[in-house]
Amino acid sequence: MMQTKMPPADRLSELVSDNNIPVTALFDVKSRINDWLAAGGNLNDEYMWMQVRYIENIAKRMGELGGSL
């Protein structure tokens, strides 16, 4: 059975609930997404996946540092 790719907003939610992401990073991504959508962007655009990768990198780094950034 073919697995479908999760939408970027769902992946962000998953990352945030599964990791201890710093509040400053969350506010930054929220602001970026709001600006993107206000400018006519879509929740499934590549820009959204860039935000997912940013949070994934932070989550990875937090794990490497034992939860402190």
MARBA-3410 file (N, C-alpha, C, O; in Angstrom, 1 decimal):
69
0.8,-1.2,0.0,0.0,0.0,0.0,0.9,1.2,0.0,1.9,1.3,0.7 ~ 0.6,2.2,-0.8,1.4,3.4,-0.9,1.0,4.4,0.2,-0.1,4.7,0.5 ~ 2.1,4.9,0.9,1.9,5.8,2.0,1.9,7.2,1.4,2.7,7.6,0.6 ~ 0.9,8.0,1.8,0.8,9.4,1.4,1.6,10.3,2.3,1.7,10.0,3.5 ~ 2.1,11.4,1.8,2.9,12.3,2.6,2.0,13.2,3.4,1.0,13.7,3.0
2.4,13.3,4.7,1.6,14.1,5.6,1.8,15.6,5.2,2.8,16.0,4.8 ~ 0.7,16.4,5.4,0.8,17.8,5.0,1.7,18.5,6.0,1.9,18.1,7.1 ~ 2.4,19.6,5.5,3.4,20.3,6.4,2.8,20.8,7.7,3.5,20.7,8.7 ~ 1.6,21.2,7.8,1.0,21.7,9.0,0.9,20.6,10.0,1.1,20.7,11.2 ~ 0.5,19.4,9.5,0.4,18.2,10.4,1.8,17.8,10.9,2.0,17.4,12.1
2.8,17.8,10.0,4.2,17.5,10.4,4.7,18.5,11.5,5.3,18.1,12.5 ~ 4.4,19.7,11.3,4.8,20.7,12.3,4.2,20.4,13.7,4.8,20.5,14.7 ~ 2.9,20.1,13.7,2.2,19.8,14.9,2.8,18.6,15.6,3.0,18.6,16.8 ~ 3.1,17.6,14.8,3.7,16.4,15.3,5.1,16.7,16.0,5.4,16.2,17.1 ~ 5.9,17.5,15.3,7.2,17.9,15.8,7.1,18.6,17.1,7.9,18.4,18.0
6.2,19.6,17.1,6.0,20.4,18.3,5.5,19.6,19.5,6.0,19.8,20.6 ~ 4.6,18.7,19.3,4.1,17.9,20.4,5.1,16.8,20.8,5.0,16.4,22.0 ~ 6.0,16.4,20.0,6.9,15.3,20.3,8.3,15.8,20.8,9.1,15.0,21.3 ~ 8.5,17.1,20.7,9.8,17.7,21.1,9.7,18.9,21.9,8.6,19.6,21.9 ~ 10.7,19.3,22.6,10.8,20.5,23.4,11.4,21.6,22.6,12.5,22.0,22.8
10.6,22.2,21.7,11.0,23.2,20.8,11.0,24.6,21.6,10.0,24.9,22.2 ~ 12.0,25.4,21.5,12.0,26.7,22.2,10.9,27.6,21.7,10.6,27.6,20.6 ~ 10.3,28.3,22.7,9.2,29.1,22.4,9.6,30.2,21.3,8.7,30.5,20.5 ~ 10.8,30.7,21.4,11.2,31.7,20.4,11.2,31.2,19.0,10.8,31.9,18.1 ~ 11.5,29.9,18.8,11.5,29.3,17.5,10.0,29.1,17.0,9.7,29.3,15.9
9.2,28.7,18.0,7.8,28.5,17.6,7.1,29.9,17.2,6.4,29.9,16.2 ~ 7.4,30.9,17.9,6.9,32.2,17.6,7.4,32.7,16.2,6.7,33.3,15.4 ~ 8.7,32.4,16.0,9.3,32.8,14.7,8.6,32.1,13.5,8.3,32.7,12.5 ~ 8.4,30.8,13.6,7.8,30.0,12.6,6.3,30.4,12.4,5.8,30.5,11.3 ~ 5.6,30.6,13.5,4.2,31.1,13.5,4.2,32.4,12.7,3.3,32.6,11.9
5.0,33.3,13.0,5.1,34.6,12.3,5.4,34.5,10.8,4.7,35.1,10.0 ~ 6.3,33.6,10.5,6.7,33.4,9.1,5.5,32.8,8.3,5.2,33.2,7.2 ~ 4.8,31.8,8.9,3.7,31.2,8.3,2.5,32.2,8.1,1.9,32.2,7.0 ~ 2.2,33.0,9.2,1.2,34.0,9.0,1.5,35.0,7.9,0.6,35.3,7.2 ~ 2.7,35.4,7.8,3.1,36.4,6.8,2.9,35.7,5.4,2.5,36.3,4.5
3.4,34.5,5.3,3.3,33.7,4.1,1.8,33.6,3.6,1.5,33.9,2.4 ~ 1.0,33.2,4.5,-0.5,33.0,4.2,-1.1,34.4,3.8,-1.9,34.5,2.9 ~ -0.7,35.4,4.6,-1.3,36.8,4.3,-0.9,37.3,2.9,-1.6,38.1,2.3 ~ 0.3,36.8,2.5,0.8,37.3,1.1,0.2,36.4,0.0,0.6,36.6,-1.2 ~ -0.7,35.5,0.4,-1.3,34.6,-0.7,-0.7,33.2,-0.8,-1.1,32.5,-1.7
0.2,32.9,0.1,0.7,31.5,0.1,-0.3,30.5,0.5,-1.4,30.8,1.0 ~ 0.1,29.2,0.3,-0.8,28.1,0.6,-0.1,27.2,1.7,1.1,27.1,1.8 ~ -0.9,26.5,2.5,-0.4,25.6,3.5,0.4,24.4,3.0,1.1,23.8,3.7 ~ 0.3,24.2,1.7,1.0,23.0,1.1,2.2,23.4,0.2,2.7,22.6,-0.5 ~ 2.5,24.7,0.2,3.6,25.2,-0.6,5.0,24.7,0.0,5.1,24.3,1.1
6.0,24.8,-0.9,7.3,24.4,-0.5,7.8,25.2,0.7,8.6,24.7,1.5 ~ 7.4,26.4,0.7,7.8,27.3,1.8,7.5,26.7,3.2,8.2,26.8,4.2 ~ 6.3,26.1,3.2,5.9,25.4,4.5,6.8,24.3,4.9,7.1,24.1,6.0 ~ 7.3,23.5,3.8,8.2,22.5,4.1,9.6,23.0,4.6,10.3,22.3,5.3 ~ 9.9,24.2,4.2,11.1,24.8,4.7,11.0,25.1,6.2,12.0,24.9,6.9
9.8,25.5,6.6,9.6,25.7,8.0,9.6,24.4,8.8,10.1,24.3,9.9 ~ 9.1,23.3,8.2,9.2,22.0,8.8,10.6,21.6,9.0,11.0,21.1,10.1 ~ 11.4,21.8,8.0,12.9,21.4,8.1,13.6,22.2,9.1,14.4,21.7,9.8 ~ 13.2,23.5,9.3,13.8,24.3,10.3,13.5,23.8,11.7,14.4,23.7,12.5 ~ 12.2,23.4,11.9,11.9,22.8,13.2,12.5,21.5,13.4,12.9,21.1,14.5
12.6,20.7,12.4,13.2,19.4,12.5,14.7,19.5,12.9,15.2,18.8,13.7 ~ 15.4,20.5,12.3,16.8,20.8,12.6,16.9,21.2,14.1,17.8,20.8,14.8 ~ 16.0,22.0,14.6,16.0,22.4,16.0,15.8,21.2,16.9,16.5,21.1,17.9 ~ 14.8,20.4,16.5,14.5,19.2,17.3,15.7,18.3,17.4,16.0,17.8,18.4 ~ 16.4,18.1,16.3,17.6,17.3,16.2,18.7,17.9,17.1,19.3,17.2,17.9
18.9,19.2,17.0,19.9,19.9,17.8,19.6,19.8,19.3,20.5,19.6,20.1 ~ 18.3,20.0,19.6,17.9,19.9,21.0,18.2,18.5,21.6,18.7,18.4,22.7 ~ 18.0,17.5,20.8,18.3,16.1,21.2,19.8,15.9,21.4,20.2,15.2,22.4 ~ 20.6,16.5,20.6,22.1,16.4,20.7,22.6,17.1,21.9,23.6,16.8,22.5 ~ 21.9,18.2,22.3,22.3,19.0,23.5,21.6,18.6,24.8,21.8,19.3,25.8
20.9,17.5,24.7,20.2,17.1,25.9,19.0,18.0,26.3,18.6,18.1,27.5 ~ 18.4,18.7,25.3,17.2,19.5,25.5,17.5,21.0,25.8,16.5,21.7,26.1 ~ 18.7,21.4,25.7,19.0,22.9,25.9,19.6,23.5,24.7,20.6,22.9,24.1 ~ 19.1,24.6,24.3,19.7,25.2,23.1,20.4,26.5,23.5,20.9,27.2,22.6
END
